[in-house]
Amino acid sequence: MSETSAYASLWSLRRQLFSQTWPMAIGVLSLLGFQLVDAAFVARLGTGPLAAQSFTFPVTFLMIGIQVGLGIAIAALISRTIGANDIERSRRLGSLVLIGGSVTVGVVAIVLWFAHGLIFAQLGASAENLKRITPYWALQLVANWLSALLYFGYTLFRAHNKTRLPGMLMVLTSLCNLALDPLMIFGWGPIGGFGLPGAAIATIIAFLIGLVILVWRLSDQDWLSLSGLGAEARRSTRPFATIAGPAMISQLMPPLAAMTATGLVATLGDPAVAAWGLQSRLETMSLMVVLGLTMSLPPWLGHCYGANNWPRIRALTHIAFQAVLIWQLVFGIAMAIAAPWVAGALAGNPTVQHDLTQLIRFMLPSYALLGICMIVVSASNALGWPVRAMLISFARLFVCYLPCVAAGVFAGSMTTTALGALAGNILAGVMAWLIFRASLAGVDDEGQRRS
């Protein structure tokens, strides 16, 4: 291949990857943006309700981790069967994920409801905060379950390389939630609001609207089949578990680490927890390109894996790394400069504003390296290295991130806590990139392990 044709091919890959990623990135931005606005509305109720909501974030991420782990496995299997041109099996797998996923997440929601008192007490919530959390959490669990149903539907579209509808539905549900939030939280005119539980009610209504549209659009696709599900479940259990087990563990590690970090930060007081909760919303929103790539890239890699096209796999991951580094550095530095104004817009309490400013300044630029680590984990799952992905996730959180955050908390301020998180993200990104580079170097262009 000539240099000109190679450049043209690389440019074509960039354009295709961008076309697959931008709907998901915009969707993620809108979805996470409404969560940030949600927290900003709650902040107007006072530091107490904001701290109460912040305690629920890591447990919500626990549920999200389970659904994402299931989604990773099913997207990998479906995309590989499509790449191998086994369309009928992909239909059966699509039906299995909708049925099995909804039941699994529903059971998890029930368990988390009955255990919520113990969980939030262990996280450091006071008795007063527990009184605020209980009515909100009952409704938020319903919202989390509906979110999982939407996510599994999105997974089917992504596995077929159709990302536009999921992106559009994320935007739509976000706008609905944004419109409903002030009405449900504060009320309108003589009609009183529901306070903190109103935030969950708004989310439930928004997700129900999204589900109606998703079911309608799925009915137009020939992606599902109810025949032979029992035999397919038996056939797919082992390959599914091989991917889903490590992937789910990988996805459960971040919320478990977030719960641990929240417990550590809670020793610094309610304003610190409130600032940490707002920062967690900013973190996920600032990673919109990374999250978009983790949704659009794996199915494409799965197709390439099924077709044994390793040169394209290398090119796609290289493009993804470039995009992540450039975007996260530019966005992180801009946010660090604007930190005082962003904190002022999100929080009314001066102490919370100060703590949030420090977190933004030091943590957001480090997400360039965190993003690299997230892409490595996502790509490794798609390429048949789920155990490796799980070990990278473990090392990122429990070897790099949490020890550094703990050191910052023990130093006694949110500034040192932010510096600790920055150091942990840098260590994790460098570690993940070195491991993934070595993994790709160990496979030749025909997919055979080099001696």
C-alpha positions as CSV (number, residue, x, y, z in Angstrom):
1,M,0.0,0.0,0.0
2,S,1.4,3.4,-1.0
3,E,1.8,6.2,1.5
4,T,-1.0,8.2,0.0
5,S,-3.5,5.3,0.0
6,A,-2.5,4.4,3.6
7,Y,-3.1,8.0,4.7
8,A,-6.5,8.0,2.9
9,S,-7.4,4.7,4.6
10,L,-6.5,6.1,8.0
11,W,-8.5,9.3,7.4
12,S,-11.5,7.2,6.3
13,L,-11.2,5.2,9.5
14,R,-11.1,8.4,11.5
15,R,-14.2,9.7,9.8
16,Q,-16.1,6.5,10.3
17,L,-15.1,6.3,14.0
18,F,-16.2,9.9,14.4
19,S,-19.5,9.3,12.7
20,Q,-20.1,6.3,15.1
21,T,-18.9,8.1,18.2
22,W,-20.4,11.6,18.0
23,P,-24.1,10.6,18.5
24,M,-23.0,8.6,21.6
25,A,-20.8,11.4,22.9
26,I,-23.6,14.0,22.5
27,G,-26.0,11.5,24.1
28,V,-23.7,10.9,27.0
29,L,-23.1,14.6,27.4
30,S,-26.8,15.3,27.6
31,L,-27.5,12.3,29.9
32,L,-24.7,13.2,32.3
33,G,-25.3,16.9,31.9
34,F,-28.9,16.5,33.2
35,Q,-27.5,14.6,36.2
36,L,-25.2,17.5,36.9
37,V,-28.1,20.0,36.5
38,D,-30.1,17.6,38.7
39,A,-27.4,17.9,41.4
40,A,-27.3,21.7,40.9
41,F,-31.1,21.9,41.5
42,V,-30.8,19.8,44.6
43,A,-28.0,22.0,45.8
44,R,-30.5,24.9,46.0
45,L,-32.4,22.8,48.7
46,G,-29.3,23.1,50.9
47,T,-26.1,21.3,51.7
48,G,-27.9,18.6,53.6
49,P,-30.1,17.3,50.7
50,L,-27.1,17.6,48.3
51,A,-24.9,15.5,50.7
52,A,-27.7,13.0,51.0
53,Q,-28.0,12.7,47.2
54,S,-24.2,12.5,47.0
55,F,-24.2,9.4,49.2
56,T,-26.4,7.6,46.7
57,F,-24.1,8.3,43.7
58,P,-21.6,5.4,44.3
59,V,-24.4,2.9,44.9
60,T,-26.2,4.0,41.7
61,F,-22.8,3.5,39.9
62,L,-22.8,0.0,41.4
63,M,-26.1,-0.8,39.5
64,I,-24.7,0.9,36.4
65,G,-21.6,-1.2,36.6
66,I,-23.7,-4.4,36.6
67,Q,-25.7,-3.3,33.6
68,V,-22.6,-2.1,31.7
69,G,-20.8,-5.4,32.4
70,L,-23.8,-7.3,31.0
71,G,-23.9,-4.9,28.0
72,I,-20.2,-5.3,27.3
73,A,-20.6,-9.1,27.1
74,I,-23.7,-9.1,24.9
75,A,-22.3,-6.4,22.6
76,A,-19.1,-8.4,22.2
77,L,-21.0,-11.6,21.4
78,I,-23.5,-10.0,19.0
79,S,-20.9,-8.0,17.2
80,R,-18.7,-11.1,16.7
81,T,-21.6,-13.2,15.4
82,I,-22.5,-10.4,13.0
83,G,-18.8,-10.2,11.9
84,A,-18.9,-13.9,11.3
85,N,-22.2,-13.5,9.4
86,D,-24.2,-15.6,11.9
87,I,-27.3,-13.3,11.9
88,E,-29.8,-15.8,13.3
89,R,-27.7,-16.3,16.4
90,S,-27.3,-12.6,16.9
91,R,-31.2,-12.3,17.0
92,R,-31.4,-14.9,19.7
93,L,-28.7,-13.2,21.7
94,G,-30.5,-9.9,21.4
95,S,-33.6,-11.4,22.9
96,L,-31.6,-13.0,25.7
97,V,-30.0,-9.7,26.8
98,L,-33.4,-7.9,27.0
99,I,-35.0,-10.6,29.1
100,G,-32.0,-11.6,31.3
101,G,-30.7,-8.1,31.8
102,S,-34.0,-6.7,33.0
103,V,-34.5,-9.5,35.5
104,T,-30.9,-9.3,36.8
105,V,-30.9,-5.6,37.4
106,G,-34.4,-5.8,38.9
107,V,-33.2,-8.3,41.5
108,V,-30.2,-6.1,42.3
109,A,-32.5,-3.1,42.9
110,I,-34.6,-5.1,45.3
111,V,-31.5,-6.2,47.3
112,L,-30.2,-2.7,47.4
113,W,-33.5,-1.4,48.8
114,F,-33.6,-3.9,51.7
115,A,-29.9,-3.2,52.4
116,H,-29.9,0.5,52.0
117,G,-29.8,1.4,55.7
118,L,-26.7,-0.7,56.3
119,I,-25.0,0.5,53.1
120,F,-25.4,4.2,53.6
121,A,-24.6,4.0,57.3
122,Q,-21.3,2.3,56.3
123,L,-20.6,5.1,53.9
124,G,-20.8,7.5,56.7
125,A,-24.3,8.9,56.3
126,S,-25.7,10.4,59.6
127,A,-29.1,9.5,60.9
128,E,-30.4,12.9,59.6
129,N,-29.0,12.1,56.1
130,L,-30.6,8.6,56.2
131,K,-34.0,10.2,56.8
132,R,-33.5,12.3,53.6
133,I,-32.1,9.4,51.6
134,T,-34.8,6.7,52.2
135,P,-37.8,8.3,50.3
136,Y,-35.4,9.5,47.5
137,W,-33.7,6.1,47.2
138,A,-36.9,4.1,46.8
139,L,-37.8,6.2,43.7
140,Q,-34.2,6.4,42.4
141,L,-34.0,2.6,42.4
142,V,-37.0,2.5,40.0
143,A,-35.3,5.1,37.8
144,N,-32.1,3.1,37.8
145,W,-34.0,0.0,36.7
146,L,-35.6,1.9,33.8
147,S,-32.2,3.3,32.9
148,A,-30.9,-0.3,32.6
149,L,-33.8,-1.3,30.3
150,L,-32.9,1.7,28.1
151,Y,-29.2,0.8,28.2
152,F,-29.8,-2.8,27.0
153,G,-31.9,-1.5,24.2
154,Y,-29.1,0.9,23.3
155,T,-26.7,-2.1,23.3
156,L,-28.6,-3.8,20.6
157,F,-28.4,-0.7,18.3
158,R,-24.7,-0.2,19.1
159,A,-23.9,-3.9,18.3
160,H,-25.4,-3.3,14.9
161,N,-23.2,-0.1,14.5
162,K,-26.3,2.1,14.7
163,T,-25.5,4.8,17.3
164,R,-27.8,7.6,16.2
165,L,-31.0,6.5,17.8
166,P,-29.4,5.8,21.2
167,G,-27.7,9.2,21.1
168,M,-31.0,11.0,20.2
169,L,-32.9,9.2,22.9
170,M,-30.3,10.2,25.5
171,V,-30.7,13.8,24.5
172,L,-34.5,13.5,24.6
173,T,-34.7,11.9,28.0
174,S,-32.2,14.5,29.3
175,L,-34.3,17.4,28.0
176,C,-37.4,15.9,29.5
177,N,-35.7,15.5,32.9
178,L,-34.3,19.0,32.7
179,A,-37.8,20.4,32.1
180,L,-39.4,18.3,34.8
181,D,-36.7,18.8,37.5
182,P,-37.7,22.3,38.8
183,L,-41.4,21.4,38.7
184,M,-41.0,18.2,40.6
185,I,-38.4,19.5,43.1
186,F,-39.7,23.0,43.8
187,G,-43.3,22.9,42.5
188,W,-45.1,25.5,40.5
189,G,-47.3,28.3,41.8
190,P,-49.7,26.9,44.4
191,I,-48.6,23.3,43.7
192,G,-45.8,22.3,46.0
193,G,-42.8,20.3,44.9
194,F,-41.5,17.0,46.3
195,G,-38.1,18.2,47.3
196,L,-35.2,15.7,46.9
197,P,-37.6,12.8,45.8
198,G,-38.8,15.1,43.0
199,A,-35.5,14.7,41.3
200,A,-36.1,10.9,41.0
201,I,-39.7,11.4,39.9
202,A,-38.6,13.6,37.0
203,T,-36.0,11.0,36.0
204,I,-38.6,8.2,36.0
205,I,-41.0,10.1,33.8
206,A,-38.2,11.0,31.4
207,F,-37.0,7.4,31.1
208,L,-40.5,6.0,30.6
209,I,-40.9,8.4,27.6
210,G,-37.6,7.1,26.2
211,L,-38.6,3.4,26.7
212,V,-41.8,3.9,24.7
213,I,-39.9,5.3,21.8
214,L,-37.2,2.6,22.0
215,V,-39.7,-0.2,22.0
216,W,-41.5,1.4,19.0
217,R,-38.2,1.6,17.0
218,L,-37.1,-1.9,18.0
219,S,-40.3,-3.3,16.6
220,D,-39.2,-2.0,13.2
221,Q,-35.9,-4.0,13.3
222,D,-35.4,-7.7,12.6
223,W,-32.9,-8.1,15.4
224,L,-34.8,-10.3,17.9
225,S,-36.0,-13.9,17.8
226,L,-37.8,-16.0,20.5
227,S,-37.2,-19.3,18.8
228,G,-34.5,-21.6,20.3
229,L,-33.8,-19.3,23.3
230,G,-33.3,-22.2,25.7
231,A,-30.7,-23.9,23.5
232,E,-29.0,-20.6,22.8
233,A,-28.8,-19.8,26.5
234,R,-27.1,-23.1,27.1
235,R,-24.8,-22.6,24.2
236,S,-23.9,-19.1,25.1
237,T,-23.6,-19.4,28.9
238,R,-19.9,-20.2,28.9
239,P,-18.7,-17.6,26.3
240,F,-21.0,-15.1,27.9
241,A,-19.7,-15.8,31.4
242,T,-16.1,-15.7,30.2
243,I,-16.7,-12.1,29.1
244,A,-19.4,-11.0,31.4
245,G,-17.8,-12.2,34.6
246,P,-14.6,-10.3,34.4
247,A,-16.3,-7.4,32.6
248,M,-18.9,-7.1,35.4
249,I,-16.2,-7.3,38.1
250,S,-14.3,-4.5,36.1
251,Q,-17.4,-2.4,36.1
252,L,-18.3,-3.0,39.7
253,M,-14.8,-1.9,40.9
254,P,-15.3,1.8,40.1
255,P,-18.5,2.1,42.2
256,L,-16.9,0.1,45.0
257,A,-13.9,2.4,44.8
258,A,-16.2,5.4,44.7
259,M,-18.0,4.2,47.8
260,T,-14.7,3.8,49.6
261,A,-13.6,7.2,48.4
262,T,-16.9,8.8,49.6
263,G,-16.4,7.2,53.0
264,L,-12.9,8.6,53.2
265,V,-14.1,12.1,52.1
266,A,-17.0,11.9,54.6
267,T,-14.4,12.3,57.4
268,L,-13.8,15.8,56.1
269,G,-17.5,16.8,56.7
270,D,-20.7,17.3,54.8
271,P,-19.4,20.2,52.6
272,A,-16.6,18.0,51.4
273,V,-19.0,15.2,50.5
274,A,-21.2,17.7,48.7
275,A,-18.3,19.0,46.7
276,W,-17.1,15.4,46.0
277,G,-20.6,14.5,44.7
278,L,-20.7,17.5,42.4
279,Q,-17.2,16.6,41.2
280,S,-18.3,13.1,40.4
281,R,-21.0,14.5,38.1
282,L,-18.5,16.8,36.4
283,E,-16.1,13.9,36.0
284,T,-18.6,11.7,34.1
285,M,-19.7,14.7,32.0
286,S,-16.2,15.7,31.1
287,L,-15.5,12.1,30.0
288,M,-18.2,12.3,27.4
289,V,-15.9,11.6,24.4
290,V,-14.3,8.7,26.3
291,L,-17.6,7.2,27.2
292,G,-18.9,7.7,23.7
293,L,-15.8,5.8,22.4
294,T,-16.3,3.0,24.9
295,M,-19.8,2.5,23.4
296,S,-19.0,2.9,19.7
297,L,-15.5,1.4,19.6
298,P,-16.0,-2.1,21.1
299,P,-18.7,-3.3,18.6
300,W,-16.5,-2.2,15.7
301,L,-13.5,-4.0,17.3
302,G,-15.7,-7.0,17.7
303,H,-16.5,-7.0,14.0
304,C,-12.8,-6.8,13.2
305,Y,-12.1,-9.5,15.7
306,G,-14.7,-11.8,14.2
307,A,-13.2,-11.1,10.7
308,N,-9.6,-11.5,12.1
309,N,-8.6,-8.0,10.9
310,W,-5.8,-7.0,13.3
311,P,-4.3,-4.2,11.2
312,R,-7.6,-2.4,11.5
313,I,-7.8,-3.1,15.2
314,R,-4.4,-1.4,15.7
315,A,-5.4,1.6,13.6
316,L,-8.7,2.0,15.4
317,T,-7.2,1.9,18.9
318,H,-4.5,4.3,17.9
319,I,-7.0,6.8,16.6
320,A,-9.1,6.4,19.8
321,F,-6.0,7.1,22.0
322,Q,-5.2,10.3,20.0
323,A,-8.8,11.6,20.3
324,V,-8.9,11.0,24.0
325,L,-5.6,12.6,24.8
326,I,-6.3,15.8,22.8
327,W,-9.9,16.3,23.9
328,Q,-9.3,15.6,27.6
329,L,-6.3,17.8,27.9
330,V,-7.9,20.7,26.1
331,F,-11.2,20.4,28.1
332,G,-9.4,19.7,31.4
333,I,-7.2,22.8,31.1
334,A,-10.1,25.0,30.1
335,M,-12.2,23.8,33.1
336,A,-9.2,24.3,35.4
337,I,-9.0,27.9,34.4
338,A,-12.8,28.4,34.8
339,A,-13.0,26.4,38.0
340,P,-14.1,29.3,40.4
341,W,-16.9,30.3,38.1
342,V,-18.1,26.7,37.5
343,A,-18.0,26.0,41.2
344,G,-20.0,29.2,41.9
345,A,-22.6,28.2,39.4
346,L,-23.1,24.7,40.9
347,A,-22.9,25.4,44.6
348,G,-24.2,28.1,46.9
349,N,-22.3,27.3,50.0
350,P,-18.9,29.1,50.1
351,T,-17.1,26.1,51.6
352,V,-18.5,23.7,49.0
353,Q,-17.5,26.2,46.3
354,H,-13.9,26.3,47.5
355,D,-13.6,22.6,47.8
356,L,-15.1,22.0,44.4
357,T,-12.8,24.6,42.8
358,Q,-9.8,22.7,44.0
359,L,-11.1,19.4,42.8
360,I,-11.8,20.8,39.3
361,R,-8.4,22.4,39.0
362,F,-6.4,19.3,39.8
363,M,-8.5,16.4,38.7
364,L,-10.0,17.3,35.4
365,P,-6.7,17.6,33.4
366,S,-5.7,14.2,34.7
367,Y,-8.7,12.6,32.9
368,A,-6.6,12.5,29.8
369,L,-4.7,9.5,31.4
370,L,-7.8,8.2,33.0
371,G,-9.5,8.1,29.6
372,I,-6.6,6.1,28.1
373,C,-7.1,3.5,30.8
374,M,-10.9,3.4,30.2
375,I,-10.3,2.8,26.4
376,V,-7.8,0.1,27.1
377,V,-10.3,-1.8,29.4
378,S,-13.1,-1.4,26.9
379,A,-10.9,-2.5,23.9
380,S,-9.5,-5.5,25.9
381,N,-13.0,-6.8,26.6
382,A,-13.9,-6.6,22.9
383,L,-10.7,-8.3,21.8
384,G,-11.1,-11.4,24.0
385,W,-8.9,-10.3,26.9
386,P,-11.5,-9.8,29.7
387,V,-9.3,-11.1,32.5
388,R,-6.6,-8.6,31.5
389,A,-9.2,-5.8,31.4
390,M,-10.3,-6.8,34.9
391,L,-6.8,-6.8,36.3
392,I,-6.1,-3.4,34.7
393,S,-9.3,-2.0,36.3
394,F,-8.3,-3.5,39.7
395,A,-4.8,-2.0,39.4
396,R,-6.2,1.4,38.4
397,L,-8.5,1.7,41.3
398,F,-6.9,-0.2,44.2
399,V,-3.2,0.1,43.4
400,C,-3.1,3.6,41.8
401,Y,-6.2,5.7,42.6
402,L,-7.5,4.8,46.1
403,P,-4.1,4.8,47.9
404,C,-3.3,8.2,46.5
405,V,-6.8,9.6,47.4
406,A,-6.5,8.2,50.9
407,A,-3.1,9.8,51.3
408,G,-4.7,13.1,50.3
409,V,-7.6,12.7,52.7
410,F,-5.2,11.9,55.6
411,A,-3.3,15.1,54.8
412,G,-6.5,16.9,55.9
413,S,-7.8,19.0,53.0
414,M,-9.7,18.7,49.7
415,T,-6.7,20.3,47.9
416,T,-4.4,17.4,48.9
417,T,-7.3,14.9,48.1
418,A,-7.5,16.4,44.6
419,L,-3.7,16.1,44.2
420,G,-3.9,12.5,45.3
421,A,-6.6,11.7,42.7
422,L,-4.5,13.4,40.0
423,A,-1.5,11.3,40.8
424,G,-3.6,8.1,40.8
425,N,-5.1,8.9,37.4
426,I,-1.7,9.6,35.9
427,L,-0.2,6.3,37.2
428,A,-3.2,4.3,36.0
429,G,-3.1,5.7,32.5
430,V,0.6,5.1,32.0
431,M,0.2,1.5,33.4
432,A,-2.7,0.7,31.1
433,W,-1.1,2.0,28.0
434,L,2.1,0.1,28.5
435,I,0.2,-3.2,29.1
436,F,-2.1,-2.7,26.0
437,R,0.9,-1.8,23.8
438,A,2.6,-5.0,24.9
439,S,-0.6,-7.0,24.3
440,L,-1.0,-5.8,20.7
441,A,2.7,-6.4,20.0
442,G,2.2,-10.0,21.0
443,V,-0.3,-10.6,18.2
444,D,0.6,-10.6,14.5
445,D,-1.6,-9.4,11.6
446,E,-3.2,-12.8,11.3
447,G,-4.2,-12.9,14.9
448,Q,-1.6,-15.5,15.9
449,R,0.4,-15.1,19.1
450,R,4.0,-14.2,18.3
451,S,6.7,-16.5,19.8
